[in-house]
Every structure is written in C-alpha cells, then in structure tokens.
Amino acid sequence: MGTSRTFSNEEIDAFVIANKKGHFMQSPRWGTVKKEWTSRILVSQREDGSIAGTLHVLIRKTPVFGYSLMYAPRGPVCDVHDEKTIADLISQAKALCKEMRCYELKMDPDVPIQDTKFSDLMKKQGFRIDTSMSGFSAAQPHFVFRLNIKDRTEDDIMAGFEKQTRKNVRRAVKFGITSRVGTREDIPLLYEMVEETSRRQGFAHRPIEYFYRLYDAFAPEYARLYVMEYEGEVCCCSLVVCYGNKVWSVYSGTSDHHREKKATFLMRMEQIRWGLERGCEIYDLMGVPGEVPEDHPLYGLYAVKRGFGGELTEFTGEMDLVTNRFIYFLAEHGERTVRSIRRTIKSATRTKKKQQ
C-alpha cells in the first residue's frame, strides 16, 4: 500500500469522523491545539485510492541530544483488525521516526483491553504494551466511563442512572439552574471554574490559551461551551467535543459556591442531549482511576461518573515502539543522566586534547 497522493485535511477529517474508531485527537484540527508539537498525518490507501486508515502523530523535540518523541494520541483510525493497513501505517511511522530523529513511537489506542486480537497484532509490529497504569499516570486516561446512547431516549437514559444521580439532576432543575451555550468570550469563565476546581482538588491545569485553541479548532460545529448559572451567577462550565460517533466531556470546572444545587449533574444531562441531537452512539465521561474502594482519595470522582450508568472501560494500554534504545534509556531516566553523560564526554574530550 502506501500513499500515492496527498489528501487534504478536509478529506482526512471526513474519514476520521465517519470511522467507528474516529477520535477528536486524531483529527487534523488537533494539530492546531498542540501547537508546541509538529503535526503529521499518515494515510494508508486501498487499491481504489480511498483511505483505509490514518495515523495522526505529534512530534516534539526533547532535551536528549536533539532527538524527538513521536506520539499518536488515540490512534490509529481504521479497522483495528486489518493487519495490512496497520502494518502500512506503522511502516510509514517508522520511516518518519528515522527522518525526524525520533527515539520512540508512543500510542494509546481507543481500543478496549479485551480486544486481544488487536494487542497481538500490535505486538507483532514490535510494540511493548503497558497496562499497569494507575490513577492518571498515563498520557491519556487508561480508564473511562462510557455510556451507550445509541437510539435511546432521554427517559430511557435517565432510567439507567443510579437513583441518587437522577435525584441530583432533578434537584438542579428544581433549584432553577439554567444552562446556556457559551461563546468564545466565555472562555475566561471556564478557566475560572477550572482554576477553582484545581485549587480545591489539588491538580494542575492548562493555561487559558490552551482552552482558546481547543475552542477555535472545533467550535461551533464540533465543540460547545456549556455555562450553568443560578440566578445569574456561574455555577459550573464545561467544554464538550462532539465528533464522529462520540461526545466527550473534555474539560469542566465547578465554582465553590452553590455546589449543593448539583448543577454539574444537569450539565452532564445537557451534554448527553447534545450527543442525542447529533446522533452519537457514545457519551464519554472521560477519566477515572479505575474501580477503587470507598477509602480511595479519588473514589468521589469514580462514584459520580459511575452514577450515570455507563460502562467502566479499560483501554488496551500504552504502547511503545522504541526506535533508538540508547536515547530511549536516557529519556526515561531523565536529564540528570544526560547531564552526567555530557560531562563525561566533555571530560574525555579535554583529556584527549591534552594528550595530543
């Protein structure tokens, strides 16, 4: 196989949207969000010239002797059991690794861990697979809750919620929580909510420019900013991406005020409604730490998302194809090792010059 012509971003976007394994991070649009990375899209063609599969890779220089890391978030997009297409995409990625001086190709496919046929296929291509990630240690969540919304009604979906979740949705309505679709001018509101949440829960967050780039790349057709208010005061916000057959709750934040009014539960219901309007099959509540006991520090997050009746989905794992083992070792062991080796090289060079 191999590409015989160049495809436009519009053609690739259309393919990714139509494919069951399509993901917004595999869209050409994602490259404009990750501006600190170099974006390249590999395409595998069928004999008739149509697209069989794509792999959107991001490339970023590391401080390790001018080498780079190549990362394909949630790729590839294709029939994941089509060995011919997979082999072609990986062959192209290996060639690009050589061209761009990449020491590793990292992937975290949107494929469930139960699909051992796919895992075996990727091992055959030379990948090592890590499924031991805990919490949120991986680049993308290893566990998510996904709710099947295909051909379902709102009432049917609500009936599948846990009792307390249904009560919380209705409680928000009873309190008079209102919902509106925000504009780009409301990004600072989202950022404020994310900041408040990060202070409360102790996690890092993206700079505001990142939210602008994400909004600009996908809105208004594929992204919405939801603003939930109580008597004109913002309670919570979320940035949602609806792309292909899935709708993702990508970023959200909650104010320290009016939390007892449960606006976040109604906000998620609004996200589901948008997915239903767009004919989506899956509502992805995004990351959870896996199934955890009640004394776990992230049990609250797990319990809230579980309450929406979705299925706990574990992905196939983080996959690594190492193309330069020495540089990979240095990168994995940090800059301290690199500095030590550089000092050794400089010392050896000085000694050699003195001897000459």
N, C-alpha and C positions, 0 to 999 in steps of 0.2 A: 504494500500500500504506500503511504506517504503522500504528502500533499503535492498536487500538481498545479494548483493555482492558489492565489491569496483570497481569503474570504474576508468580507467586510465585517466590522463589529456588529452591524445590524443583522447580518446573516447568522453570525455566531450566537448573538443574543436570542434570536428566534429559535435556534436549535436547542439552546440550554433551557429556555422557557418551556419548550414542548416536551423535553425529555423527563421521564419519571425520576431520574437521578439529578435533575437540574437543581442548582443551588445558587443563591444570590452572590455568594463569594466566588463562584465560577463564571459569573457574568463579566463581560468586558468592562462594565461600569465599575466593578470592584477595584480595578487598577487605578481609577481616579481617586478613590478613597484612600488607598495605601500609597500615597504619593512618595513616601520615603523608600519604596521598593521599585525596582524595574519590573514592568509587567509584560509577559509574553504569553500568547495563546497558541498552543499546539493543536493541530487539526489532523484527524485521520479520515481519509476518504474511502468511500465504496467505489467499486468498479464503474458505477454510473456517474461518478463525480459528486454525489451527495455526501453530506457529512455523516460519518459513522460515530465519531466521538471527538471530544475536546478535552484539553487539559490546560487550565489557566494556572500558570506558575508565576510566583513572585520571587525576585532575586534581590538580595541585599548583601552589600559588602560587609565583611566582618573585620575586626582589627587583627586577624590572624594572617599575616604575610600577604595581604591583598587578595585573599580568597573570599568566596561568596557562599551564601546559603541559598538553596532553592527550595521553595515551599509551595505546595499546591493545596490550598485550603478546601476541604470537602470535595476534592476531585478524585477520580475522573468523572466526566459526564458521558455515559454510554451504557450499553448493555454490559453490566459488570461481569457477565459470564462469557462475553465474546473475547476469547483469548487472542484472536488475530488483531482486533482493534486495540486491546490493552497492550499487547506486545509492540505494536506500531507506535503508540503514544509514548511508552516508556523508552523505546529506542530513540525517538526524537528528543526526549528529555535528557537522555544520557549524552547525546551529541551536543545539546545546548549546555549541559553541565561542563563539558570539555571546553566549549567555546568561551563560556563566561567564567571559567576557573571556579566552578562550584565544587565543594568537597562533599556535598550531601544533597539528596533529594528527599524532602520530608513530605508526607501525605497523611491526612486523617479522613479517609473516605466516608461519605454518607451512606454507609452500609452497616446493617446490624451484625453483631458479633456471631449470631447463629449461622450466618452465611459462610460456612467453612469452605465452600467451593471457591468463593472469591478469595478468601485468605490464602488458600493453597495456590491459587493462580498467581497471586502477588509474591508469594514465597518463591515460586518458580522463576519469577522475574528478578529475584535477588534481594527482595526486601526482608528486613527483620521487622517483626511486629511486636509492639509493646502493648499489653492490655492491663498493665499493673497500675495505671494512673489512679490516684486518689484525690478526692476533692476537686479542685480546679487547677491542678498542676500542669495539665496539658495545654497546648496552644488553643484548642477548641474543646468544649465540654465533651467528656467521654460518656456521660450520662445525660439524657434529657427526658422530659415527659412529652409525649406526642399524643394528641387527641385526634381520632378519626372523625372528620366532619363531613365526609363524602355523602352526598344525597340524604343528609339528615336535616331535620327542622330544629329551630331554636328550642322548642319544648322538649324534643327528644334528647337534645344535648344537655339541657338543664336537668332533665330527669336522671342523667348519668353522673351528675355532680354528687359529691358527698353532701349529706344533709346540712352541715354547717356552712358549706360553700354556697348552697342555694339560699340559705338564710342571709348570708352576708351580701349577696347580690341584691336581694330584695330589701335589705336594710339600707343599702346605699340609695336605692330608688326612693324609699320611704323618707329618708332624710332630705331628699331633694337635690342629690348630687347631679350635676349636669355635665354633659360631655360635648365637646366640640372638636372639630378637626382643625388643628392649628396651621399656621403658615411658617415660612422661614423666619419671620420676625419673632416667632415664639420659641426659637431655639434657646435663647437665654433662660426661658422658664424651665425647659427640660434640663438644662445644665444646672440650674439652681437646685432642682429636685434631686438630680443625681449626686450633686455635692452634699446635700443634706443626708442622703441615704448612705453615702460613703463614710461620712463622719460618724454616723450612728452605728454602722456595721463594721467599720474598720477595713475597707477595701480601697484600692487605688482606682482612679477613673481616668478616662480620656480627656484631653484638653477640648475646649469648646470648638476649636477649629475642626476637629475630627467629626463632630456632630453636623457641622455645616457641610462638610464634604460628603458625608453619607446622605444627607438630605438632598443635596444638589445632584448627586449621582442617580438617585432612584425616585425622588418625588417629582410630580404628584402621582404619576401613574403606578409606581411600584412601592411607594412608601407613604406613610401617613404619620403625622404627629398628633397624638391624642392629648387633649388638655381636659382634666377633670376638675370641676370647681364646686365650691359650696358657698352660696351667697356671694359670688364674685371673687372668692379667694381660691387660689390654686391649691388643690389637694395632692395631685399627682399628675405625672406626664409619662408618656411612652412613645418611643419611635418604633414603628412596626413596618416590616417589609413583607409585601405580598407579591411573590414572584413564582411563576410556574404553578405547580400544584400545591404549594405550601404557603402558610402565613406564619411569620416568626415574630415573636415579641423580643426585639433585639436589645433595646435599652429602655429602662424605666427608672423612675425615682419618685419618692414619696416625701411630702412635707412632714415636719414634726408636728404640725397642727392638724386637727380633725381626723386623726388616724382611726379613731373609734367609729367613724362613719363608713368605713370599709369601701372607700372609693376605688381602691385598686381592684376589687372583685368585679365591680361594674365595668371598670376599664377593660379588663380581660374579656368580659362579655361583649363589649364593643369591638374588640379585635376579632373575636370569633365571628361576629355578624359581618364584618368586612370580608373575612375569608369565605363565608357562605355566599355573599353577594358576588364574589369573584369566581365562584365555582371551585374553590380549593378542596383538596382532599384531606389535608393535614394541618392542624394548628400545633405549632411547636412552641412550647413554653420555655424553651432553652434550658440552660444548665442547672443540674442538681448534683450533689455529691455522691449519688448512688443511693441505695437503700440503707438508711442509717437508723440507729436506735434513738430513743427519745432524749437521751442524755448527750447526744452529739451536738456540738455548737451550731451546726447547720441544719438541725432537724426541722426548725421552723420553716425554712425555705423549702425543704423537701415536702413537709406536710401541706403547706399552702398549695404548691403546684400539684401534688397528688390529689388534692381535693377536687380538681377539675375533671377527674375521671379519665385522664389519659393513661397511656401505657408507658411504663418505665423502659426506655430504650437505651441499651448499651451498644455503642458503636464498635466496629471491628478492631479499632485500636490505632495507635500512632505508628506509621510505617516509615522506615528509614532505609534508603538505598545509599550506602556510603561509596563515594567515588574516589576519595583520597583518604585513606585510613590515618595517615600521619597527621594531616591537617584536622581531620575529624577529632582525633585524640586531643589535639591542642585546644580546639574549640570547646570540647566537652569539659576539659579540665581548667578552663579559664585563662584569663590574661596573665595570671601570676606565672604559669608555666611558660607562656610565650615570652614574658619579660626575662625569665631565667635563661631560656634558650638564647635569646638575643644577646644577653650579657656574655654567655659562654662563647657565642660566635665572635663577638667583638673582642673578647679577651684572647681568643685563639688567633684572630687576625692580627692583633697588636703583637703577640708573641712571635708570629711568623715574620712580621715586618722587621722586628728587632733582630731575628736570626739571620735575615737577609743582609 
